[in-house]
Amino acid sequence: MGKEQSKLKQEGYVETRKTDNYIVATKNGDSFYIKMVPLNEHSATPNALTSEIETLQNLDHPHLVKIKNYFKDESQKMSYVVMENCHDGNLADKIREMPSETPRESEVLSWIAEICMALKAIHEVALLHKDLMPKTVLFTEFGLVCLGGFGNIHENSKKRSSVTSEPTINYLAPEVFTEGTYDAKSDIWSVGCILYELCTKQRAFSEETAIKLMPKIIRAEYAQLPSEFSFELCNLLGDLLKKDPRDRPTASEILARPIIIRCLRAKV
């Protein structure tokens, strides 16, 4: 398929699947997830994306998908971020496969804790995820949570947001619509949306159209969790989905909560 495919071939990758923004490919018998980032979406600094990719590579965190390579195709105005391909699916798959009964609170909290560990690592180096939803929470063959599918990873905190794609709108925070901004607390809102979905198998914010959905998100209106869940978990959810981002906890503060500490200790 023209120059785009030939560039991947030059790097030794054989495409096996492709969507609008990522490619699954193989090289030397290994499978990789390749995110495509349009060059015209980069920040004002030409080397910003390269710098952020290098920062992520240096983190080498157990709950972050490892970045293996990065290259540009100037003719196609595209950058390619090559990441390891996690082989045990994603959280959206897990939610679909869940039995109809209420999931175990300990399992839900364990996944949320691992997500927050990854967020803590990237927030501490002034990076944001910006595309956090069940589909971008991946699992290794050992059942370990790994964050992948970073959206606009070159953009730092407090920058006006360019995250407006329809697939992620259900997980976007109110300030994205009211102020046009996105910071670390906006990632935390997305964690709240994921927590809600894990508990109910339903999205916290859902409507037939984006026009109907946005006011609901802006007002932070969502149905209460089932009574089977503990007060502490419901309280955590309420804090994650605070309308004012300043009222939401940081990833570090979430990990310091007694309910999360007890969950992590039980795993040891």
VOBALUM-154827 format. One record per residue (C-alpha): chain; x, y, z. Coordinates in Angstrom, 2 decimals, decimal comma. Example, Ala and Ser with C-alpha at 12.3 -4.5 7.8 and 13.67 -1.06 7.14 Angstrom:
VOBALUM-154827
[pt 'A'; [12,30; -4,50; 7,80]]
[pt 'A'; [13,67; -1,06; 7,14]]
This chain:
VOBALUM-154827
[pt 'A'; [0,00; 0,00; 0,00]]
[pt 'A'; [2,43; 2,59; -1,21]]
[pt 'A'; [5,05; 4,52; 0,67]]
[pt 'A'; [3,59; 3,91; 4,12]]
[pt 'A'; [3,94; 0,15; 3,81]]
[pt 'A'; [7,37; 0,40; 2,20]]
[pt 'A'; [8,62; 2,47; 5,15]]
[pt 'A'; [7,48; -0,21; 7,56]]
[pt 'A'; [9,13; -2,84; 5,37]]
[pt 'A'; [12,35; -0,85; 5,38]]
[pt 'A'; [12,31; -1,11; 9,18]]
[pt 'A'; [11,65; -4,86; 8,91]]
[pt 'A'; [7,99; -4,92; 10,03]]
[pt 'A'; [5,35; -7,07; 8,35]]
[pt 'A'; [1,86; -5,64; 8,78]]
[pt 'A'; [-0,79; -8,11; 9,97]]
[pt 'A'; [-3,59; -5,73; 10,97]]
[pt 'A'; [-4,32; -2,03; 10,59]]
[pt 'A'; [-6,85; 0,54; 11,80]]
[pt 'A'; [-6,95; 4,31; 11,40]]
[pt 'A'; [-4,40; 4,93; 14,16]]
[pt 'A'; [-2,45; 1,74; 14,83]]
[pt 'A'; [-0,86; -1,24; 13,14]]
[pt 'A'; [-0,14; -4,72; 14,46]]
[pt 'A'; [3,00; -6,08; 12,82]]
[pt 'A'; [5,62; -8,79; 13,22]]
[pt 'A'; [9,40; -8,64; 13,04]]
[pt 'A'; [11,80; -11,54; 13,58]]
[pt 'A'; [8,95; -13,64; 14,97]]
[pt 'A'; [7,85; -11,05; 17,55]]
[pt 'A'; [4,56; -9,14; 17,48]]
[pt 'A'; [4,37; -5,36; 17,92]]
[pt 'A'; [1,70; -2,70; 18,35]]
[pt 'A'; [2,60; 0,35; 16,26]]
[pt 'A'; [0,83; 3,63; 17,03]]
[pt 'A'; [0,63; 6,12; 14,17]]
[pt 'A'; [0,96; 9,78; 15,20]]
[pt 'A'; [0,47; 12,41; 12,45]]
[pt 'A'; [3,46; 14,75; 12,32]]
[pt 'A'; [1,19; 17,80; 12,01]]
[pt 'A'; [-0,23; 16,99; 15,48]]
[pt 'A'; [3,14; 17,51; 17,15]]
[pt 'A'; [3,67; 20,37; 19,55]]
[pt 'A'; [5,44; 23,56; 18,54]]
[pt 'A'; [8,87; 22,11; 19,41]]
[pt 'A'; [10,00; 19,89; 16,51]]
[pt 'A'; [11,73; 17,33; 18,73]]
[pt 'A'; [9,00; 17,25; 21,41]]
[pt 'A'; [7,58; 13,85; 20,45]]
[pt 'A'; [11,03; 12,25; 20,26]]
[pt 'A'; [11,87; 13,66; 23,69]]
[pt 'A'; [8,69; 12,28; 25,29]]
[pt 'A'; [9,17; 8,87; 23,66]]
[pt 'A'; [12,70; 8,72; 25,07]]
[pt 'A'; [11,34; 9,67; 28,49]]
[pt 'A'; [8,83; 6,82; 28,34]]
[pt 'A'; [11,50; 4,39; 27,20]]
[pt 'A'; [13,70; 5,36; 30,13]]
[pt 'A'; [10,87; 4,80; 32,64]]
[pt 'A'; [10,90; 1,03; 32,04]]
[pt 'A'; [7,90; 0,63; 34,35]]
[pt 'A'; [6,24; -2,80; 34,82]]
[pt 'A'; [2,77; -1,28; 34,23]]
[pt 'A'; [3,66; 0,67; 31,08]]
[pt 'A'; [3,80; -0,96; 27,68]]
[pt 'A'; [7,44; -0,96; 26,63]]
[pt 'A'; [8,38; 1,21; 23,65]]
[pt 'A'; [10,75; -0,68; 21,37]]
[pt 'A'; [11,34; 1,70; 18,47]]
[pt 'A'; [10,34; 5,03; 16,95]]
[pt 'A'; [10,72; 6,33; 13,41]]
[pt 'A'; [9,23; 8,89; 11,03]]
[pt 'A'; [7,94; 8,77; 7,49]]
[pt 'A'; [8,30; 12,36; 6,32]]
[pt 'A'; [6,65; 11,62; 2,97]]
[pt 'A'; [3,52; 10,40; 4,74]]
[pt 'A'; [3,79; 13,03; 7,53]]
[pt 'A'; [3,56; 10,20; 10,05]]
[pt 'A'; [5,48; 9,03; 13,11]]
[pt 'A'; [5,44; 5,41; 14,21]]
[pt 'A'; [5,78; 4,43; 17,87]]
[pt 'A'; [6,58; 0,71; 18,11]]
[pt 'A'; [5,46; -0,94; 21,35]]
[pt 'A'; [5,40; -4,47; 22,66]]
[pt 'A'; [2,15; -6,22; 21,83]]
[pt 'A'; [0,46; -7,48; 25,01]]
[pt 'A'; [-1,02; -10,87; 24,26]]
[pt 'A'; [-3,76; -11,25; 26,87]]
[pt 'A'; [-6,21; -8,69; 25,52]]
[pt 'A'; [-7,42; -5,49; 27,11]]
[pt 'A'; [-9,73; -4,39; 29,89]]
[pt 'A'; [-12,63; -3,87; 27,48]]
[pt 'A'; [-12,38; -7,59; 26,65]]
[pt 'A'; [-12,31; -8,49; 30,35]]
[pt 'A'; [-15,41; -6,40; 31,04]]
[pt 'A'; [-17,30; -8,06; 28,17]]
[pt 'A'; [-16,33; -11,50; 29,46]]
[pt 'A'; [-17,35; -10,80; 33,05]]
[pt 'A'; [-20,25; -12,89; 34,38]]
[pt 'A'; [-23,53; -11,10; 34,99]]
[pt 'A'; [-23,11; -11,04; 38,77]]
[pt 'A'; [-21,30; -8,20; 40,53]]
[pt 'A'; [-17,51; -8,53; 40,12]]
[pt 'A'; [-15,26; -9,06; 43,11]]
[pt 'A'; [-14,30; -5,73; 44,66]]
[pt 'A'; [-10,75; -6,96; 45,31]]
[pt 'A'; [-10,18; -7,69; 41,61]]
[pt 'A'; [-11,61; -4,33; 40,55]]
[pt 'A'; [-9,39; -2,47; 43,02]]
[pt 'A'; [-6,33; -4,47; 42,01]]
[pt 'A'; [-6,68; -3,35; 38,39]]
[pt 'A'; [-7,34; 0,26; 39,42]]
[pt 'A'; [-4,23; 0,21; 41,63]]
[pt 'A'; [-2,03; -1,01; 38,77]]
[pt 'A'; [-3,45; 1,65; 36,45]]
[pt 'A'; [-2,65; 4,31; 39,06]]
[pt 'A'; [0,90; 3,00; 39,48]]
[pt 'A'; [1,45; 3,55; 35,78]]
[pt 'A'; [-0,18; 7,00; 35,87]]
[pt 'A'; [1,94; 8,01; 38,85]]
[pt 'A'; [5,07; 7,15; 36,87]]
[pt 'A'; [4,14; 9,20; 33,79]]
[pt 'A'; [2,67; 12,13; 35,74]]
[pt 'A'; [5,90; 12,43; 37,74]]
[pt 'A'; [7,76; 13,15; 34,50]]
[pt 'A'; [5,08; 15,65; 33,35]]
[pt 'A'; [3,51; 13,35; 30,76]]
[pt 'A'; [-0,17; 12,56; 30,30]]
[pt 'A'; [-1,98; 9,57; 28,90]]
[pt 'A'; [-4,90; 11,44; 27,27]]
[pt 'A'; [-6,59; 8,35; 25,88]]
[pt 'A'; [-7,32; 6,30; 28,99]]
[pt 'A'; [-10,22; 3,85; 28,62]]
[pt 'A'; [-10,70; 0,07; 28,97]]
[pt 'A'; [-9,42; -0,55; 25,45]]
[pt 'A'; [-6,03; 1,04; 26,23]]
[pt 'A'; [-5,54; -0,88; 29,49]]
[pt 'A'; [-3,72; -3,99; 28,29]]
[pt 'A'; [-2,76; -7,29; 29,91]]
[pt 'A'; [0,45; -9,28; 29,63]]
[pt 'A'; [0,44; -13,05; 29,41]]
[pt 'A'; [1,05; -13,05; 33,19]]
[pt 'A'; [-2,09; -11,01; 33,88]]
[pt 'A'; [-0,20; -7,79; 34,61]]
[pt 'A'; [-1,88; -4,50; 33,70]]
[pt 'A'; [0,06; -2,36; 31,23]]
[pt 'A'; [-1,04; 1,03; 29,96]]
[pt 'A'; [-0,76; 1,49; 26,22]]
[pt 'A'; [-2,41; 3,45; 23,43]]
[pt 'A'; [-1,16; 6,81; 24,62]]
[pt 'A'; [-2,98; 9,72; 22,99]]
[pt 'A'; [-1,00; 12,85; 22,02]]
[pt 'A'; [1,76; 11,76; 24,40]]
[pt 'A'; [3,88; 14,73; 23,36]]
[pt 'A'; [1,51; 17,18; 25,05]]
[pt 'A'; [2,27; 18,29; 28,60]]
[pt 'A'; [0,00; 19,36; 31,45]]
[pt 'A'; [-2,16; 22,47; 31,17]]
[pt 'A'; [-1,92; 22,52; 27,38]]
[pt 'A'; [-5,14; 23,12; 25,45]]
[pt 'A'; [-6,46; 19,72; 24,54]]
[pt 'A'; [-6,64; 18,31; 21,04]]
[pt 'A'; [-8,34; 15,13; 22,26]]
[pt 'A'; [-11,73; 15,28; 20,61]]
[pt 'A'; [-12,08; 11,90; 18,91]]
[pt 'A'; [-15,50; 10,28; 19,14]]
[pt 'A'; [-14,30; 6,89; 20,48]]
[pt 'A'; [-12,92; 8,43; 23,70]]
[pt 'A'; [-15,52; 11,08; 24,46]]
[pt 'A'; [-17,25; 8,92; 27,10]]
[pt 'A'; [-14,07; 8,99; 29,19]]
[pt 'A'; [-13,19; 12,68; 28,83]]
[pt 'A'; [-13,40; 15,02; 31,80]]
[pt 'A'; [-15,74; 18,05; 32,04]]
[pt 'A'; [-12,89; 20,58; 31,73]]
[pt 'A'; [-12,00; 19,24; 28,28]]
[pt 'A'; [-15,37; 20,54; 27,07]]
[pt 'A'; [-15,73; 23,64; 29,27]]
[pt 'A'; [-12,14; 24,93; 29,23]]
[pt 'A'; [-10,51; 23,05; 26,37]]
[pt 'A'; [-7,73; 21,94; 28,74]]
[pt 'A'; [-6,34; 18,60; 29,84]]
[pt 'A'; [-4,01; 17,89; 32,76]]
[pt 'A'; [-3,12; 15,01; 35,08]]
[pt 'A'; [-6,44; 15,32; 36,91]]
[pt 'A'; [-8,21; 14,71; 33,59]]
[pt 'A'; [-6,46; 11,32; 33,43]]
[pt 'A'; [-7,79; 10,69; 36,96]]
[pt 'A'; [-11,35; 11,36; 35,77]]
[pt 'A'; [-10,84; 8,63; 33,16]]
[pt 'A'; [-9,76; 6,25; 35,94]]
[pt 'A'; [-13,10; 7,00; 37,62]]
[pt 'A'; [-14,95; 6,14; 34,42]]
[pt 'A'; [-13,05; 2,86; 34,21]]
[pt 'A'; [-13,78; 2,05; 37,87]]
[pt 'A'; [-17,48; 2,64; 37,29]]
[pt 'A'; [-17,49; 0,44; 34,20]]
[pt 'A'; [-15,67; -2,35; 36,04]]
[pt 'A'; [-18,30; -2,30; 38,77]]
[pt 'A'; [-21,38; -2,11; 36,56]]
[pt 'A'; [-20,37; -3,27; 33,05]]
[pt 'A'; [-21,94; 0,03; 31,96]]
[pt 'A'; [-20,31; 3,32; 31,04]]
[pt 'A'; [-20,62; 6,03; 33,67]]
[pt 'A'; [-21,57; 8,51; 30,95]]
[pt 'A'; [-23,41; 7,30; 27,89]]
[pt 'A'; [-25,90; 8,78; 25,45]]
[pt 'A'; [-27,07; 8,24; 21,90]]
[pt 'A'; [-25,11; 11,20; 20,53]]
[pt 'A'; [-22,14; 13,33; 21,56]]
[pt 'A'; [-24,41; 16,39; 21,72]]
[pt 'A'; [-26,55; 14,70; 24,37]]
[pt 'A'; [-23,56; 13,17; 26,15]]
[pt 'A'; [-21,47; 16,30; 26,71]]
[pt 'A'; [-23,94; 18,07; 29,08]]
[pt 'A'; [-24,17; 14,92; 31,18]]
[pt 'A'; [-20,37; 14,78; 31,51]]
[pt 'A'; [-20,13; 18,50; 32,23]]
[pt 'A'; [-22,67; 18,12; 35,06]]
[pt 'A'; [-20,89; 14,96; 36,29]]
[pt 'A'; [-24,20; 13,08; 36,38]]
[pt 'A'; [-23,99; 9,31; 36,77]]
[pt 'A'; [-26,05; 6,59; 38,44]]
[pt 'A'; [-25,01; 5,27; 41,84]]
[pt 'A'; [-23,09; 2,02; 42,14]]
[pt 'A'; [-24,94; -1,13; 43,24]]
[pt 'A'; [-25,28; -1,50; 47,01]]
[pt 'A'; [-22,95; -4,54; 47,01]]
[pt 'A'; [-19,93; -2,28; 46,81]]
[pt 'A'; [-18,34; -0,90; 49,97]]
[pt 'A'; [-18,69; 2,66; 51,16]]
[pt 'A'; [-14,96; 3,16; 50,68]]
[pt 'A'; [-15,09; 2,16; 47,02]]
[pt 'A'; [-18,13; 4,38; 46,39]]
[pt 'A'; [-16,33; 7,23; 48,13]]
[pt 'A'; [-13,25; 6,68; 45,96]]
[pt 'A'; [-15,39; 6,77; 42,83]]
[pt 'A'; [-17,05; 10,00; 43,96]]
[pt 'A'; [-13,64; 11,63; 44,44]]
[pt 'A'; [-12,35; 10,48; 41,04]]
[pt 'A'; [-15,42; 11,90; 39,31]]
[pt 'A'; [-15,44; 15,28; 41,04]]
[pt 'A'; [-16,56; 17,96; 38,60]]
[pt 'A'; [-13,76; 20,34; 39,64]]
[pt 'A'; [-10,39; 18,76; 38,72]]
[pt 'A'; [-8,76; 20,43; 41,72]]
[pt 'A'; [-10,93; 18,26; 43,98]]
[pt 'A'; [-9,79; 14,99; 42,43]]
[pt 'A'; [-6,94; 13,06; 44,05]]
[pt 'A'; [-3,59; 12,49; 42,38]]
[pt 'A'; [-2,47; 9,00; 41,41]]
[pt 'A'; [-0,19; 8,99; 44,46]]
[pt 'A'; [-3,06; 9,95; 46,75]]
[pt 'A'; [-5,22; 7,17; 45,35]]
[pt 'A'; [-2,48; 4,61; 46,02]]
[pt 'A'; [-2,20; 5,89; 49,61]]
[pt 'A'; [-5,86; 5,27; 50,40]]
[pt 'A'; [-6,47; 2,50; 52,97]]
[pt 'A'; [-8,77; 0,56; 50,64]]
[pt 'A'; [-6,02; 0,39; 47,99]]
[pt 'A'; [-3,29; -0,42; 50,52]]
[pt 'A'; [-5,33; -3,31; 51,92]]
[pt 'A'; [-5,94; -4,60; 48,40]]
[pt 'A'; [-2,23; -4,54; 47,53]]
[pt 'A'; [-1,21; -6,18; 50,79]]
[pt 'A'; [-3,68; -8,99; 50,17]]
[pt 'A'; [-1,95; -9,74; 46,85]]
[pt 'A'; [1,48; -10,23; 48,43]]
